[in-house]
Amino acid sequence: MGVIDSRRSTRCFDTRDIPDELIQRILEAGIRAPSGKNRQPWRFIVSQRNDKRDYMIESARNKIIRMLEDSPSRNDLHMTLETFDIMKTAPVVIYVLYDNTSFRTQIPSDTGWSMAATDREALDLMAIGAAVENMLLKIEELGLGGLWCGDVLYAYQDFVDELNSGYVLLSAICLGYKSGLPGKTSRRPLTELCKYI
Ligand SMILES: Cc1cc2nc3c(=O)[nH]c(=O)nc-3n(C[C@H](O)[C@H](O)[C@H](O)COP(=O)(O)O)c2cc1C
């Protein structure tokens, strides 16, 4: 079975650290992704277990707990807490950011491009998604497990203030050695999702 078929979101990691060389190979896989006009709009911040990381995730967690005090039945917030707990246990968290500075400063008359900024932004976001998927597949190929965490956006400002990068935060990837088997997931059939014309 190839890595596309075997990859599953991993939510339980064991305590082993990940060698720097493997982290480097995962990042290299990310930047091999295609991007519109080869803009390579992705940026990454690698965070290993340390006090700063614990503090950052804990402040984000506290924010969600405060939100839950107002809306205790919000299931999405409970799931976000679970995601933040997973982030705390993962040996490595890679924050995925978008450098949108070039697209904000280039105006069409300078570049000769007529594409609307929003369209370029959509292309950049797709490219960053491709980079993340490349990384998840490399994580699987290396015998590790990964989890794509969009829930960081529930505490966007808390993470952005601590990361202090000047870029737009899009998501995070947790990675580590798998502990136990990830749960099964299903997919809707292709007949519902695709048509031939
Ligand atoms: C953009 C994106 C954001 C996601 N964010 C989260 C998250 O914050 N927490 C989480 O537990 N899973 C997250 N997931 C994982 C999905 O829940 C998972 O991919 C889906 O349920 C299918 O399961 P599989 O990856 O095992 O095939 C995210 C996936 C994507 C693509």
The ligand as an SDF file (V2000), in Angstrom:
LIG
                    3D

 31 33  0  0  0  0  0  0  0  0999 V2000
   -7.3670   21.8590    6.6930 C   0  0  0  0  0  0  0  0  0  0  0  0
   -7.5230   20.7680    7.7280 C   0  0  0  0  0  0  0  0  0  0  0  0
   -7.6220   21.1000    9.0520 C   0  0  0  0  0  0  0  0  0  0  0  0
   -7.7400   20.0970   10.0300 C   0  0  0  0  0  0  0  0  0  0  0  0
   -7.7630   20.4680   11.3360 N   0  0  0  0  0  0  0  0  0  0  0  0
   -7.8550   19.5140   12.2920 C   0  0  0  0  0  0  0  0  0  0  0  0
   -7.8080   19.8750   13.6630 C   0  0  0  0  0  0  0  0  0  0  0  0
   -7.6660   21.0380   14.0240 O   0  0  0  0  0  0  0  0  0  0  0  0
   -7.9120   18.8870   14.5800 N   0  0  0  0  0  0  0  0  0  0  0  0
   -8.0350   17.5620   14.2330 C   0  0  0  0  0  0  0  0  0  0  0  0
   -8.1140   16.6920   15.1240 O   0  0  0  0  0  0  0  0  0  0  0  0
   -8.0480   17.1970   12.9180 N   0  0  0  0  0  0  0  0  0  0  0  0
   -7.9470   18.1280   11.9560 C   0  0  0  0  0  0  0  0  0  0  0  0
   -7.9320   17.7660   10.6270 N   0  0  0  0  0  0  0  0  0  0  0  0
   -7.9300   16.3270   10.2770 C   0  0  0  0  0  0  0  0  0  0  0  0
   -9.2810   15.8670    9.7330 C   0  0  0  0  0  0  0  0  0  0  0  0
  -10.2000   15.7320   10.7780 O   0  0  0  0  0  0  0  0  0  0  0  0
   -9.0530   14.5290    9.0000 C   0  0  0  0  0  0  0  0  0  0  0  0
   -8.1760   14.7200    7.9150 O   0  0  0  0  0  0  0  0  0  0  0  0
  -10.3500   13.9270    8.4680 C   0  0  0  0  0  0  0  0  0  0  0  0
  -11.2100   13.6080    9.5260 O   0  0  0  0  0  0  0  0  0  0  0  0
  -10.0680   12.6610    7.6400 C   0  0  0  0  0  0  0  0  0  0  0  0
   -9.3200   11.7150    8.4020 O   0  0  0  0  0  0  0  0  0  0  0  0
   -7.9190   11.1480    7.8850 P   0  0  0  0  0  0  0  0  0  0  0  0
   -6.9580   12.3160    7.7870 O   0  0  0  0  0  0  0  0  0  0  0  0
   -7.4780   10.1620    8.9210 O   0  0  0  0  0  0  0  0  0  0  0  0
   -8.1400   10.5240    6.5340 O   0  0  0  0  0  0  0  0  0  0  0  0
   -7.8020   18.7330    9.6420 C   0  0  0  0  0  0  0  0  0  0  0  0
   -7.7140   18.4020    8.2870 C   0  0  0  0  0  0  0  0  0  0  0  0
   -7.5610   19.3960    7.3430 C   0  0  0  0  0  0  0  0  0  0  0  0
   -7.3910   19.0280    5.9070 C   0  0  0  0  0  0  0  0  0  0  0  0
  1  2  1  0
  2  3  1  0
  2 30  2  0
  3  4  2  0
  4  5  1  0
  4 28  1  0
  5  6  2  0
  6  7  1  0
  6 13  1  0
  7  8  2  0
  7  9  1  0
  9 10  1  0
 10 11  2  0
 10 12  1  0
 12 13  2  0
 13 14  1  0
 14 15  1  0
 14 28  1  0
 15 16  1  0
 16 17  1  0
 16 18  1  0
 18 19  1  0
 18 20  1  0
 20 21  1  0
 20 22  1  0
 22 23  1  0
 23 24  1  0
 24 25  2  0
 24 26  1  0
 24 27  1  0
 28 29  2  0
 29 30  1  0
 30 31  1  0
M  END
$$$$
